[in-house]
Amino acid sequence: MILNYTNVCNVRCHFCAFYRTGTESDAYTMTREQVLERISLFYDRYGIRQLLIQGGA
């Protein structure tokens, strides 16, 4: 599982279409509870054995 806990980033890499500055309507940052809930969901549903955490800078 790859967990993108946020899409807010201030680096602005030219190749990235994923990031948001934080003011857009689709910008998000998950709470700790949301992160744990998402991991639990994927573990229960798919039995994940590896977790990669990725987010903005």
C-alpha distance matrix in Angstrom:
0.0 3.8 6.2 9.6 12.0 15.0 16.5 19.8 20.9 24.4 24.1 24.6 23.7 25.6 22.8 20.3 20.5 17.6 19.3 21.8 24.7 24.3 27.3 25.8 25.3 21.6 20.8 18.6 17.6 15.8 17.8 16.8 17.2 15.0 12.1 12.8 13.4 10.1 8.3 11.2 11.0 7.7 9.1 12.4 11.7 9.5 10.1 6.7 8.2 6.3 5.0 6.1 8.4 10.5 13.6 17.2 20.2
3.8 0.0 3.8 6.4 9.4 11.9 13.1 16.3 17.2 20.7 20.3 20.9 20.0 22.0 19.4 16.8 17.2 14.2 15.7 18.4 21.2 21.1 24.1 22.8 22.7 19.0 17.9 15.9 15.0 13.9 16.3 15.8 16.9 14.5 11.5 13.2 14.1 10.7 9.7 13.2 13.1 10.4 12.2 15.5 14.8 13.1 13.8 10.4 11.4 8.6 6.0 4.7 5.9 7.1 10.1 13.6 16.6
6.2 3.8 0.0 3.8 5.8 8.9 10.8 13.9 15.3 18.9 19.2 20.0 19.8 22.1 20.0 16.9 17.0 13.5 14.4 16.4 19.0 18.4 21.5 20.4 20.2 16.7 15.3 12.8 11.5 10.2 12.6 12.2 13.5 11.0 8.0 10.4 11.5 8.3 8.0 11.8 12.0 10.3 12.3 15.4 15.2 14.3 14.9 11.9 13.2 10.6 7.2 6.1 4.9 6.0 8.1 11.7 14.8
9.6 6.4 3.8 0.0 3.8 5.5 7.0 10.2 11.7 15.4 15.9 16.5 16.7 19.1 17.3 14.0 13.9 10.3 10.7 12.7 15.2 14.7 17.9 16.9 17.0 13.6 11.8 9.8 8.8 8.7 11.8 12.5 14.1 11.4 9.1 12.4 13.3 10.4 11.1 14.8 14.7 13.5 15.9 18.7 18.3 17.7 18.6 15.7 16.9 14.1 10.6 8.6 6.3 4.9 5.4 8.5 12.0
12.0 9.4 5.8 3.8 0.0 3.8 7.1 9.3 11.4 15.0 16.3 17.4 18.3 21.0 19.8 16.3 16.1 12.4 11.8 12.7 14.6 13.3 16.6 16.2 16.1 13.2 10.9 7.9 5.8 5.3 8.1 9.1 11.1 8.8 6.8 10.4 11.7 9.8 10.8 14.2 14.7 14.3 16.5 19.0 19.2 19.2 19.8 17.1 18.3 15.8 12.1 10.6 7.4 6.7 5.7 8.5 11.4
15.0 11.9 8.9 5.5 3.8 0.0 3.8 5.5 8.1 11.8 13.5 14.3 15.7 18.3 17.6 14.0 13.7 10.0 8.6 9.1 10.8 9.7 13.0 12.7 13.2 10.5 7.7 5.4 4.2 6.2 9.5 11.4 13.6 11.2 10.1 13.9 14.9 13.0 14.5 17.8 17.9 17.6 20.0 22.5 22.4 22.4 23.3 20.6 21.8 19.1 15.4 13.3 10.0 8.0 5.2 6.2 9.4
16.5 13.1 10.8 7.0 7.1 3.8 0.0 3.8 6.3 10.0 11.5 11.4 12.8 15.1 14.5 10.8 10.1 6.6 4.9 5.7 8.3 8.2 11.2 10.5 11.6 8.7 6.1 5.9 6.8 9.5 12.9 15.1 17.2 14.5 13.6 17.4 18.0 15.7 17.4 20.7 20.4 19.8 22.5 24.9 24.4 24.2 25.4 22.6 23.9 21.0 17.5 15.0 12.1 9.2 6.3 5.8 9.2
19.8 16.3 13.9 10.2 9.3 5.5 3.8 0.0 3.8 7.0 9.5 10.0 12.4 15.0 15.3 11.8 11.6 8.8 5.6 4.7 5.4 5.3 8.9 9.4 11.4 9.7 6.1 6.6 7.0 10.6 13.4 15.8 18.2 16.1 15.5 19.2 20.2 18.4 20.0 23.3 23.3 23.0 25.5 27.9 27.7 27.6 28.6 25.8 26.8 23.8 20.2 17.5 14.3 11.3 7.7 5.4 7.5
20.9 17.2 15.3 11.7 11.4 8.1 6.3 3.8 0.0 3.8 5.8 7.0 9.4 12.4 13.3 10.3 11.2 9.2 5.7 6.1 5.9 7.6 11.0 11.9 14.5 12.9 9.6 10.4 10.3 13.6 16.2 18.1 20.9 19.1 17.9 21.5 22.9 21.0 22.1 25.6 25.8 25.1 27.4 30.1 29.9 29.4 30.2 27.1 27.7 24.4 20.9 17.8 14.7 11.3 7.8 4.2 4.9
24.4 20.7 18.9 15.4 15.0 11.8 10.0 7.0 3.8 0.0 3.8 5.7 8.8 11.9 13.7 11.6 12.8 11.8 8.2 8.1 6.3 8.9 11.7 13.2 16.4 15.5 12.3 13.5 13.5 16.9 19.1 21.0 24.1 22.4 21.3 24.9 26.5 24.7 25.7 29.2 29.5 28.8 31.0 33.8 33.7 33.1 33.8 30.6 31.0 27.6 24.1 20.9 17.8 14.4 11.1 7.3 6.0
24.1 20.3 19.2 15.9 16.3 13.5 11.5 9.5 5.8 3.8 0.0 3.8 5.8 9.2 11.1 9.7 12.0 11.6 8.8 10.1 9.3 12.3 15.0 16.0 19.1 17.8 14.9 16.1 16.0 19.2 21.6 23.1 26.2 24.5 22.8 26.3 28.0 25.9 26.5 30.2 30.5 29.4 31.5 34.5 34.2 33.2 33.9 30.4 30.6 27.0 23.8 20.3 17.7 14.1 11.4 7.9 6.4
24.6 20.9 20.0 16.5 17.4 14.3 11.4 10.0 7.0 5.7 3.8 0.0 3.8 6.2 8.6 7.3 9.2 9.8 7.4 8.7 8.5 12.1 14.2 14.4 17.7 16.4 14.2 16.1 16.9 20.2 23.0 24.9 27.6 25.5 24.1 27.7 29.0 26.6 27.6 31.2 31.1 29.9 32.3 35.2 34.5 33.5 34.6 31.2 31.7 28.2 25.1 21.6 19.2 15.5 12.9 9.7 9.4
23.7 20.0 19.8 16.7 18.3 15.7 12.8 12.4 9.4 8.8 5.8 3.8 0.0 3.8 5.5 5.6 8.7 9.8 8.8 11.2 11.9 15.3 17.5 17.3 20.3 18.5 16.6 18.3 18.9 21.8 24.8 26.3 29.0 26.8 25.0 28.5 29.8 27.1 27.7 31.4 31.3 29.6 31.9 35.0 34.1 32.7 33.7 30.3 30.6 27.0 24.2 20.6 18.8 15.1 13.3 10.7 10.7
25.6 22.0 22.1 19.1 21.0 18.3 15.1 15.0 12.4 11.9 9.2 6.2 3.8 0.0 3.8 5.7 8.1 10.7 10.5 12.7 13.7 17.3 18.8 18.1 21.1 19.4 18.2 20.3 21.5 24.5 27.6 29.3 31.9 29.3 27.7 31.2 32.2 29.3 30.1 33.8 33.3 31.5 34.0 36.9 35.7 34.3 35.6 32.3 32.7 29.2 26.7 23.1 21.6 17.9 16.4 14.1 14.4
22.8 19.4 20.0 17.3 19.8 17.6 14.5 15.3 13.3 13.7 11.1 8.6 5.5 3.8 0.0 3.8 6.6 9.2 10.3 13.2 15.2 18.3 20.2 18.9 21.4 19.1 18.2 20.0 21.2 23.7 27.1 28.6 30.9 28.1 26.3 29.7 30.6 27.4 28.0 31.7 31.0 28.9 31.5 34.4 32.9 31.3 32.8 29.4 30.0 26.6 24.3 20.8 19.8 16.3 15.4 13.9 15.0
20.3 16.8 16.9 14.0 16.3 14.0 10.8 11.8 10.3 11.6 9.7 7.3 5.6 5.7 3.8 0.0 3.8 5.5 6.6 9.9 12.3 15.1 17.1 15.8 18.0 15.6 14.5 16.2 17.5 20.0 23.4 25.1 27.3 24.5 22.8 26.3 27.1 24.0 24.8 28.4 27.8 25.9 28.6 31.4 30.1 28.8 30.2 27.0 27.8 24.5 21.9 18.5 17.2 13.5 12.3 10.9 12.6
20.5 17.2 17.0 13.9 16.1 13.7 10.1 11.6 11.2 12.8 12.0 9.2 8.7 8.1 6.6 3.8 0.0 3.8 6.0 8.5 11.6 14.0 15.4 13.4 15.3 12.8 12.6 14.8 16.8 19.3 22.9 24.9 26.7 23.6 22.5 26.0 26.3 23.2 24.6 28.0 26.9 25.3 28.3 30.8 29.2 28.2 30.1 27.2 28.4 25.4 22.7 19.7 18.3 14.8 13.4 12.1 14.5
17.6 14.2 13.5 10.3 12.4 10.0 6.6 8.8 9.2 11.8 11.6 9.8 9.8 10.7 9.2 5.5 3.8 0.0 3.8 6.8 10.3 12.0 14.0 12.1 13.6 10.6 9.9 11.5 13.2 15.6 19.2 21.2 22.9 19.8 18.7 22.3 22.6 19.6 21.0 24.4 23.4 22.0 25.0 27.5 26.1 25.4 27.1 24.2 25.5 22.6 19.7 16.8 15.1 11.7 10.1 9.4 12.4
19.3 15.7 14.4 10.7 11.8 8.6 4.9 5.6 5.7 8.2 8.8 7.4 8.8 10.5 10.3 6.6 6.0 3.8 0.0 3.8 6.8 8.8 11.2 10.2 12.4 10.0 8.1 9.9 11.4 14.4 17.8 20.0 22.1 19.4 18.4 22.1 22.8 20.2 21.7 25.1 24.5 23.5 26.4 28.9 28.0 27.4 28.8 25.9 27.0 23.9 20.6 17.6 15.2 11.7 9.0 7.1 9.6
21.8 18.4 16.4 12.7 12.7 9.1 5.7 4.7 6.1 8.1 10.1 8.7 11.2 12.7 13.2 9.9 8.5 6.8 3.8 0.0 3.8 5.5 7.5 6.6 9.3 7.9 5.7 8.4 10.6 14.0 17.2 19.9 21.9 19.3 19.0 22.8 23.2 21.0 23.0 26.2 25.6 25.1 28.0 30.3 29.5 29.3 30.9 28.1 29.5 26.5 23.1 20.3 17.6 14.3 11.1 8.8 10.9
24.7 21.2 19.0 15.2 14.6 10.8 8.3 5.4 5.9 6.3 9.3 8.5 11.9 13.7 15.2 12.3 11.6 10.3 6.8 3.8 0.0 3.8 5.8 6.9 10.3 10.1 7.4 9.9 11.5 15.2 17.8 20.6 22.9 20.8 20.6 24.4 25.1 23.4 25.3 28.4 28.1 27.9 30.6 32.9 32.4 32.4 33.7 30.9 32.0 29.0 25.4 22.6 19.5 16.3 12.7 9.7 10.5
24.3 21.1 18.4 14.7 13.3 9.7 8.2 5.3 7.6 8.9 12.3 12.1 15.3 17.3 18.3 15.1 14.0 12.0 8.8 5.5 3.8 0.0 3.8 5.7 8.3 8.5 5.4 7.4 9.0 12.7 15.0 18.2 20.2 18.2 18.6 22.3 22.8 21.5 23.7 26.6 26.3 26.5 29.3 31.3 31.0 31.4 32.6 30.1 31.4 28.7 25.0 22.6 19.3 16.5 12.9 10.6 11.7
27.3 24.1 21.5 17.9 16.6 13.0 11.2 8.9 11.0 11.7 15.0 14.2 17.5 18.8 20.2 17.1 15.4 14.0 11.2 7.5 5.8 3.8 0.0 3.8 6.6 8.4 6.8 9.6 11.9 15.3 17.5 21.0 22.6 20.5 21.4 25.0 25.1 23.9 26.4 29.1 28.6 29.0 31.9 33.7 33.2 33.8 35.3 33.0 34.6 31.9 28.3 26.0 22.8 20.0 16.5 14.2 15.3
25.8 22.8 20.4 16.9 16.2 12.7 10.5 9.4 11.9 13.2 16.0 14.4 17.3 18.1 18.9 15.8 13.4 12.1 10.2 6.6 6.9 5.7 3.8 0.0 3.8 5.4 5.4 8.9 12.1 15.3 18.1 21.5 22.7 20.1 21.0 24.7 24.4 22.8 25.5 28.2 27.1 27.5 30.6 32.2 31.3 31.9 33.8 31.6 33.5 30.9 27.5 25.3 22.4 19.6 16.5 14.7 16.5
25.3 22.7 20.2 17.0 16.1 13.2 11.6 11.4 14.5 16.4 19.1 17.7 20.3 21.1 21.4 18.0 15.3 13.6 12.4 9.3 10.3 8.3 6.6 3.8 0.0 3.8 5.7 8.5 12.0 14.5 17.2 20.8 21.4 18.6 20.1 23.5 22.7 21.2 24.3 26.6 25.3 26.0 29.2 30.4 29.5 30.5 32.5 30.7 32.9 30.7 27.3 25.6 22.9 20.5 17.7 16.6 18.9
21.6 19.0 16.7 13.6 13.2 10.5 8.7 9.7 12.9 15.5 17.8 16.4 18.5 19.4 19.1 15.6 12.8 10.6 10.0 7.9 10.1 8.5 8.4 5.4 3.8 0.0 3.8 6.4 10.1 12.4 15.6 18.9 19.5 16.4 17.4 21.0 20.1 18.3 21.2 23.7 22.3 22.6 26.0 27.3 26.2 27.0 29.1 27.1 29.3 27.1 23.9 22.1 19.6 17.3 14.8 14.3 17.1
20.8 17.9 15.3 11.8 10.9 7.7 6.1 6.1 9.6 12.3 14.9 14.2 16.6 18.2 18.2 14.5 12.6 9.9 8.1 5.7 7.4 5.4 6.8 5.4 5.7 3.8 0.0 3.8 7.2 10.2 13.3 16.6 17.9 15.1 15.8 19.5 19.3 17.6 20.2 22.9 22.1 22.4 25.4 27.2 26.5 27.1 28.7 26.5 28.3 25.8 22.3 20.4 17.4 15.0 12.0 11.1 13.6
18.6 15.9 12.8 9.8 7.9 5.4 5.9 6.6 10.4 13.5 16.1 16.1 18.3 20.3 20.0 16.2 14.8 11.5 9.9 8.4 9.9 7.4 9.6 8.9 8.5 6.4 3.8 0.0 3.8 6.4 9.6 12.9 14.1 11.4 12.1 15.8 15.7 14.4 16.9 19.6 19.1 19.6 22.4 24.1 23.8 24.6 26.0 23.8 25.6 23.3 19.7 18.1 15.1 13.3 10.5 10.5 13.3
17.6 15.0 11.5 8.8 5.8 4.2 6.8 7.0 10.3 13.5 16.0 16.9 18.9 21.5 21.2 17.5 16.8 13.2 11.4 10.6 11.5 9.0 11.9 12.1 12.0 10.1 7.2 3.8 0.0 3.8 6.6 9.6 11.5 9.4 9.6 13.3 14.0 13.0 15.1 17.8 18.1 18.6 21.0 23.0 23.2 23.8 24.7 22.4 23.8 21.5 17.8 16.3 12.9 11.6 8.9 9.4 11.8
15.8 13.9 10.2 8.7 5.3 6.2 9.5 10.6 13.6 16.9 19.2 20.2 21.8 24.5 23.7 20.0 19.3 15.6 14.4 14.0 15.2 12.7 15.3 15.3 14.5 12.4 10.2 6.4 3.8 0.0 3.8 6.5 7.9 5.7 6.2 9.7 10.3 9.8 12.0 14.3 14.8 15.7 17.9 19.6 20.2 21.1 21.8 19.8 21.4 19.5 15.9 15.2 12.1 11.9 10.3 11.9 14.4
17.8 16.3 12.6 11.8 8.1 9.5 12.9 13.4 16.2 19.1 21.6 23.0 24.8 27.6 27.1 23.4 22.9 19.2 17.8 17.2 17.8 15.0 17.5 18.1 17.2 15.6 13.3 9.6 6.6 3.8 0.0 3.8 5.3 5.1 6.3 8.7 9.8 10.6 12.5 14.2 15.3 16.8 18.4 19.9 21.1 22.3 22.6 20.9 22.2 20.6 17.1 16.9 13.8 14.3 12.8 14.4 16.2
16.8 15.8 12.2 12.5 9.1 11.4 15.1 15.8 18.1 21.0 23.1 24.9 26.3 29.3 28.6 25.1 24.9 21.2 20.0 19.9 20.6 18.2 21.0 21.5 20.8 18.9 16.6 12.9 9.6 6.5 3.8 0.0 3.8 5.5 5.1 6.3 8.6 10.0 10.7 12.3 14.2 15.7 16.5 18.2 20.0 21.0 20.6 19.0 19.9 18.5 15.2 15.5 12.7 14.1 13.5 15.6 17.2
17.2 16.9 13.5 14.1 11.1 13.6 17.2 18.2 20.9 24.1 26.2 27.6 29.0 31.9 30.9 27.3 26.7 22.9 22.1 21.9 22.9 20.2 22.6 22.7 21.4 19.5 17.9 14.1 11.5 7.9 5.3 3.8 0.0 3.8 5.4 5.2 6.1 8.6 10.0 10.4 12.1 14.4 15.2 16.2 18.1 19.7 19.6 18.5 20.0 19.2 16.3 17.3 15.0 16.6 16.3 18.6 20.6
15.0 14.5 11.0 11.4 8.8 11.2 14.5 16.1 19.1 22.4 24.5 25.5 26.8 29.3 28.1 24.5 23.6 19.8 19.4 19.3 20.8 18.2 20.5 20.1 18.6 16.4 15.1 11.4 9.4 5.7 5.1 5.5 3.8 0.0 3.8 5.5 5.0 6.1 8.6 9.8 10.4 12.4 14.1 15.2 16.3 17.9 18.4 17.2 19.1 18.1 15.1 15.8 13.5 14.8 14.4 16.8 19.3
12.1 11.5 8.0 9.1 6.8 10.1 13.6 15.5 17.9 21.3 22.8 24.1 25.0 27.7 26.3 22.8 22.5 18.7 18.4 19.0 20.6 18.6 21.4 21.0 20.1 17.4 15.8 12.1 9.6 6.2 6.3 5.1 5.4 3.8 0.0 3.8 5.5 5.2 6.2 8.6 9.9 10.9 12.2 14.2 15.5 16.3 16.4 14.6 16.1 14.7 11.5 12.1 10.0 11.7 12.0 15.0 17.4
12.8 13.2 10.4 12.4 10.4 13.9 17.4 19.2 21.5 24.9 26.3 27.7 28.5 31.2 29.7 26.3 26.0 22.3 22.1 22.8 24.4 22.3 25.0 24.7 23.5 21.0 19.5 15.8 13.3 9.7 8.7 6.3 5.2 5.5 3.8 0.0 3.8 5.5 5.2 6.0 8.5 10.1 10.4 12.0 14.1 15.2 14.6 13.5 14.8 14.2 11.6 13.3 11.9 14.5 15.3 18.4 20.6
13.4 14.1 11.5 13.3 11.7 14.9 18.0 20.2 22.9 26.5 28.0 29.0 29.8 32.2 30.6 27.1 26.3 22.6 22.8 23.2 25.1 22.8 25.1 24.4 22.7 20.1 19.3 15.7 14.0 10.3 9.8 8.6 6.1 5.0 5.5 3.8 0.0 3.8 5.5 5.1 6.1 8.7 9.8 10.4 12.0 13.9 14.2 13.7 15.9 15.8 13.5 15.4 14.2 16.4 17.1 20.2 22.8
10.1 10.7 8.3 10.4 9.8 13.0 15.7 18.4 21.0 24.7 25.9 26.6 27.1 29.3 27.4 24.0 23.2 19.6 20.2 21.0 23.4 21.5 23.9 22.8 21.2 18.3 17.6 14.4 13.0 9.8 10.6 10.0 8.6 6.1 5.2 5.5 3.8 0.0 3.8 5.4 5.1 6.4 8.6 9.9 10.6 11.8 12.6 11.6 14.1 13.6 11.2 12.7 11.9 13.8 14.9 18.1 21.1
8.3 9.7 8.0 11.1 10.8 14.5 17.4 20.0 22.1 25.7 26.5 27.6 27.7 30.1 28.0 24.8 24.6 21.0 21.7 23.0 25.3 23.7 26.4 25.5 24.3 21.2 20.2 16.9 15.1 12.0 12.5 10.7 10.0 8.6 6.2 5.2 5.5 3.8 0.0 3.8 5.4 5.3 6.0 8.5 9.9 10.3 10.1 8.7 10.6 10.3 8.2 10.6 10.5 13.3 15.1 18.7 21.4
11.2 13.2 11.8 14.8 14.2 17.8 20.7 23.3 25.6 29.2 30.2 31.2 31.4 33.8 31.7 28.4 28.0 24.4 25.1 26.2 28.4 26.6 29.1 28.2 26.6 23.7 22.9 19.6 17.8 14.3 14.2 12.3 10.4 9.8 8.6 6.0 5.1 5.4 3.8 0.0 3.8 5.5 5.0 6.0 8.4 9.8 9.3 9.4 11.6 12.4 11.2 14.1 14.2 17.1 18.8 22.3 25.0
11.0 13.1 12.0 14.7 14.7 17.9 20.4 23.3 25.8 29.5 30.5 31.1 31.3 33.3 31.0 27.8 26.9 23.4 24.5 25.6 28.1 26.3 28.6 27.1 25.3 22.3 22.1 19.1 18.1 14.8 15.3 14.2 12.1 10.4 9.9 8.5 6.1 5.1 5.4 3.8 0.0 3.8 5.5 5.3 6.0 8.3 9.3 9.7 12.8 13.7 12.6 15.1 15.4 17.8 19.4 22.8 25.8
7.7 10.4 10.3 13.5 14.3 17.6 19.8 23.0 25.1 28.8 29.4 29.9 29.6 31.5 28.9 25.9 25.3 22.0 23.5 25.1 27.9 26.5 29.0 27.5 26.0 22.6 22.4 19.6 18.6 15.7 16.8 15.7 14.4 12.4 10.9 10.1 8.7 6.4 5.3 5.5 3.8 0.0 3.8 5.5 5.1 5.5 6.8 6.4 9.8 10.6 10.0 12.6 13.6 16.1 18.3 21.8 24.9
9.1 12.2 12.3 15.9 16.5 20.0 22.5 25.5 27.4 31.0 31.5 32.3 31.9 34.0 31.5 28.6 28.3 25.0 26.4 28.0 30.6 29.3 31.9 30.6 29.2 26.0 25.4 22.4 21.0 17.9 18.4 16.5 15.2 14.1 12.2 10.4 9.8 8.6 6.0 5.0 5.5 3.8 0.0 3.8 5.6 5.5 4.4 4.9 7.8 9.6 9.8 13.2 14.6 17.7 20.2 23.8 26.6
12.4 15.5 15.4 18.7 19.0 22.5 24.9 27.9 30.1 33.8 34.5 35.2 35.0 36.9 34.4 31.4 30.8 27.5 28.9 30.3 32.9 31.3 33.7 32.2 30.4 27.3 27.2 24.1 23.0 19.6 19.9 18.2 16.2 15.2 14.2 12.0 10.4 9.9 8.5 6.0 5.3 5.5 3.8 0.0 3.8 5.9 5.7 8.0 11.0 13.2 13.6 16.9 18.1 21.0 23.2 26.8 29.7
11.7 14.8 15.2 18.3 19.2 22.4 24.4 27.7 29.9 33.7 34.2 34.5 34.1 35.7 32.9 30.1 29.2 26.1 28.0 29.5 32.4 31.0 33.2 31.3 29.5 26.2 26.5 23.8 23.2 20.2 21.1 20.0 18.1 16.3 15.5 14.1 12.0 10.6 9.9 8.4 6.0 5.1 5.6 3.8 0.0 3.8 6.1 8.2 11.8 13.8 14.2 17.1 18.6 21.0 23.3 26.8 29.9
9.5 13.1 14.3 17.7 19.2 22.4 24.2 27.6 29.4 33.1 33.2 33.5 32.7 34.3 31.3 28.8 28.2 25.4 27.4 29.3 32.4 31.4 33.8 31.9 30.5 27.0 27.1 24.6 23.8 21.1 22.3 21.0 19.7 17.9 16.3 15.2 13.9 11.8 10.3 9.8 8.3 5.5 5.5 5.9 3.8 0.0 3.8 5.5 9.0 11.1 12.2 15.1 17.2 19.7 22.4 26.0 29.1
10.1 13.8 14.9 18.6 19.8 23.3 25.4 28.6 30.2 33.8 33.9 34.6 33.7 35.6 32.8 30.2 30.1 27.1 28.8 30.9 33.7 32.6 35.3 33.8 32.5 29.1 28.7 26.0 24.7 21.8 22.6 20.6 19.6 18.4 16.4 14.6 14.2 12.6 10.1 9.3 9.3 6.8 4.4 5.7 6.1 3.8 0.0 3.8 6.4 9.4 11.1 14.6 16.9 19.9 22.8 26.6 29.3
6.7 10.4 11.9 15.7 17.1 20.6 22.6 25.8 27.1 30.6 30.4 31.2 30.3 32.3 29.4 27.0 27.2 24.2 25.9 28.1 30.9 30.1 33.0 31.6 30.7 27.1 26.5 23.8 22.4 19.8 20.9 19.0 18.5 17.2 14.6 13.5 13.7 11.6 8.7 9.4 9.7 6.4 4.9 8.0 8.2 5.5 3.8 0.0 3.8 5.8 7.5 10.8 13.4 16.4 19.6 23.3 26.0
8.2 11.4 13.2 16.9 18.3 21.8 23.9 26.8 27.7 31.0 30.6 31.7 30.6 32.7 30.0 27.8 28.4 25.5 27.0 29.5 32.0 31.4 34.6 33.5 32.9 29.3 28.3 25.6 23.8 21.4 22.2 19.9 20.0 19.1 16.1 14.8 15.9 14.1 10.6 11.6 12.8 9.8 7.8 11.0 11.8 9.0 6.4 3.8 0.0 3.8 6.9 10.3 13.3 16.6 20.0 23.7 26.0
6.3 8.6 10.6 14.1 15.8 19.1 21.0 23.8 24.4 27.6 27.0 28.2 27.0 29.2 26.6 24.5 25.4 22.6 23.9 26.5 29.0 28.7 31.9 30.9 30.7 27.1 25.8 23.3 21.5 19.5 20.6 18.5 19.2 18.1 14.7 14.2 15.8 13.6 10.3 12.4 13.7 10.6 9.6 13.2 13.8 11.1 9.4 5.8 3.8 0.0 3.8 6.7 10.0 13.1 16.7 20.3 22.5
5.0 6.0 7.2 10.6 12.1 15.4 17.5 20.2 20.9 24.1 23.8 25.1 24.2 26.7 24.3 21.9 22.7 19.7 20.6 23.1 25.4 25.0 28.3 27.5 27.3 23.9 22.3 19.7 17.8 15.9 17.1 15.2 16.3 15.1 11.5 11.6 13.5 11.2 8.2 11.2 12.6 10.0 9.8 13.6 14.2 12.2 11.1 7.5 6.9 3.8 0.0 3.8 6.4 9.8 13.1 16.8 19.1
6.1 4.7 6.1 8.6 10.6 13.3 15.0 17.5 17.8 20.9 20.3 21.6 20.6 23.1 20.8 18.5 19.7 16.8 17.6 20.3 22.6 22.6 26.0 25.3 25.6 22.1 20.4 18.1 16.3 15.2 16.9 15.5 17.3 15.8 12.1 13.3 15.4 12.7 10.6 14.1 15.1 12.6 13.2 16.9 17.1 15.1 14.6 10.8 10.3 6.7 3.8 0.0 3.8 6.5 10.2 13.7 15.9
8.4 5.9 4.9 6.3 7.4 10.0 12.1 14.3 14.7 17.8 17.7 19.2 18.8 21.6 19.8 17.2 18.3 15.1 15.2 17.6 19.5 19.3 22.8 22.4 22.9 19.6 17.4 15.1 12.9 12.1 13.8 12.7 15.0 13.5 10.0 11.9 14.2 11.9 10.5 14.2 15.4 13.6 14.6 18.1 18.6 17.2 16.9 13.4 13.3 10.0 6.4 3.8 0.0 3.8 6.9 10.5 12.7
10.5 7.1 6.0 4.9 6.7 8.0 9.2 11.3 11.3 14.4 14.1 15.5 15.1 17.9 16.3 13.5 14.8 11.7 11.7 14.3 16.3 16.5 20.0 19.6 20.5 17.3 15.0 13.3 11.6 11.9 14.3 14.1 16.6 14.8 11.7 14.5 16.4 13.8 13.3 17.1 17.8 16.1 17.7 21.0 21.0 19.7 19.9 16.4 16.6 13.1 9.8 6.5 3.8 0.0 3.8 7.2 9.7
13.6 10.1 8.1 5.4 5.7 5.2 6.3 7.7 7.8 11.1 11.4 12.9 13.3 16.4 15.4 12.3 13.4 10.1 9.0 11.1 12.7 12.9 16.5 16.5 17.7 14.8 12.0 10.5 8.9 10.3 12.8 13.5 16.3 14.4 12.0 15.3 17.1 14.9 15.1 18.8 19.4 18.3 20.2 23.2 23.3 22.4 22.8 19.6 20.0 16.7 13.1 10.2 6.9 3.8 0.0 3.8 6.7
17.2 13.6 11.7 8.5 8.5 6.2 5.8 5.4 4.2 7.3 7.9 9.7 10.7 14.1 13.9 10.9 12.1 9.4 7.1 8.8 9.7 10.6 14.2 14.7 16.6 14.3 11.1 10.5 9.4 11.9 14.4 15.6 18.6 16.8 15.0 18.4 20.2 18.1 18.7 22.3 22.8 21.8 23.8 26.8 26.8 26.0 26.6 23.3 23.7 20.3 16.8 13.7 10.5 7.2 3.8 0.0 3.7
20.2 16.6 14.8 12.0 11.4 9.4 9.2 7.5 4.9 6.0 6.4 9.4 10.7 14.4 15.0 12.6 14.5 12.4 9.6 10.9 10.5 11.7 15.3 16.5 18.9 17.1 13.6 13.3 11.8 14.4 16.2 17.2 20.6 19.3 17.4 20.6 22.8 21.1 21.4 25.0 25.8 24.9 26.6 29.7 29.9 29.1 29.3 26.0 26.0 22.5 19.1 15.9 12.7 9.7 6.7 3.7 0.0
